[in-house]
Amino acid sequence: MGRYRPPRAAGSPYITPEGEAALRAELHKLWKEERPEVTKVVSAAAANGDRSENGDYIYGKKRLREIDSRVRFLRKRLDVLKVVSQPLGDREKVWFGAWVTLEDESGKQHQMRIVGPDEFDLSQGKISCDAPLGRALLGKNIDADIQLDTPAGITQWTLIAVDYEDAGELG
């Protein structure tokens, strides 16, 4: 059996302006700051002679490959991303970039933002538009009931609020 794995399907090409800025900042940091530093370490380690047991050289080269791989990915991905800064339609409906407030079956409220697959972060309340809940929310009006089939069973959500402002302004 070979090691071939088919390429993973690319996520939606949408991103918020903040997400694009974060990816560009990561690219800049990797290419202009981290890579030159690692290159200096590898060069100094290579000058020491025997490279077969030189940890700085071996791990430095490995880190350079990781950096180059990530830089290649970021450059390709940034070329195809579409920045979405305005709602696609009615501001009373959930569209890409919306902050939504949901109420679960127990009455607990959750605030989330619908973002692209390159910037989702559950710890910050950002869910991907490609995730099942993100897909279920798109196009819904306030007071809509959302039913989601999860591994734990069917869950019910009610859409309480939709906002397109920064979360800090929501309170």
N, C-alpha and C positions, 0 to 999 in steps of 0.2 A: 504494500500500500504506500502510495506516495505521500509527500507532505503538502501537496497542493491543497489550498483552500480557496474556494471561489471568492472573488472580491465582494466585500460587504456593500450593500446598496447604500448610496449616499443619502443623507437625510435631506430634508427640505432645504432649499437654498436661501432661506430667509434668515435675517438677523436684525437685531435692533441696533441703533447707532452706538449704544454703550457696548454691546457685544463686539461690534466691529472694532471699536477703539481698543478693547481689551486684547483682541487677537493681534492687532497691529502692534500694540505695546509689547506683547509676548514675543512677536517676531523680531522687533527691534532689540529687545533685551538679549535674546538668544544670539542674534547675528552680530550685533555691535558691541556687546558687553561680555557675555559668557564665553562665546566661541574664541575670541582673541585671548582671553585668560587661559583657557584650557590649552590652546595652541602653544602658548608660552611654556606651560608646565610640561607638555609633551616634548617640545624642542629641548628644554633643559634636561629632561630625563633621557632623551635620545643621545645627548652629548656625553652622558656618563658611560657609554659603552654598551655592555651586554644588556640587550633588551628582553631576553627570554625570561628573566626573573625580576624585571624592573616593574614594580607595581604602579608607580606613577605613569610610566609609559603605557602599560597594558590597559589600565583603567582610564587613562586620559584618551587613548585611541577609541576605547569603547564609548566614552562620553561624547567624543566628537561625532561618532557615527549616529548616536541618539539625537544630538543637536541637529545634524545635517538632515536626518530623516524628518524631524519635526518641522524644520524650516521649509523643507520641500513640500510637506503636507500643507503648512500654513499658506505658502505662496499660491499653491494650486487652489486651495479652498477659497482664499480671499478673492481670487479672480472670478469665481462663479457665484459668490454670495450677492444677494440683493438686499440692500438696506431698506427696511420698512420703518419710516418715521411717523407716518400718519395712519389712522384706522382706514380700512378698506371700504367702509360704508357707514351705516347708521351707528352713531356712538352709543346707542342703547343696546347694541348687540355685541357679542364677544368676537373680536377679530384679533389678529396677530398683534402682540405688544400690549394687550389689555391687562390691567390688574383686575382680578375677579375675586369676589368674596363668596365663598360657598359655605353652606350649612350641611353638615352630615346628618345621619339618621339620629344621632344622640343629641343634636342641637348645637354642637360645637362648630364655631365658625373658623374657616381657614382662608387666608389670603394668598393668592398665587398670581404669578404673571405668566402669560403665554409667550414663550420665546422660541428661538430656533434651536435645533439639536446641538449646535456648537456652543451654546451658552447656558444650557439648563443646569440648575444647581438647586437641589431640593432644600438644602440648608438655608438658602436665601429665598425660598418660596418661588423659584422659577421652574416651570415645567415646560417640556418640549411640546411644540405643536404636533409632533409626530407621535407622542405618547397617547395611549388610549383615552385618558381623561382630557388631554389637550384637544384631541380630535373630536371628542364628544361635546366639548364646550363651544367650539367654533360655530359661529352663526346663531347661537342661542340668545334669546331675550331674557331680561330680568324676570325672575319668578319661574323660570323654566325648571322642570324636574329632569335630572340627568340620572339615568340608570346605567350602571357600569358592571359588567361581568368580570369579576376578579377571581384569582385562585381561591380566595377565602369565601367566595360566594358573591351574590349580587349585592352591590352597594347602591344606596340612593343618595343623591346630592340635590340641593336646591340652590339655584343661582340667586344670590341676594343683591349683589351690586356689581357694576362694571364701571371701571374708570380708566382713563388713558393718561393720567398725570403720574408724576413720580410717586413712589410708595411713601417717601418722606412727607409728601404733602397730604397723603391720605390720613395720616395720624394713626 
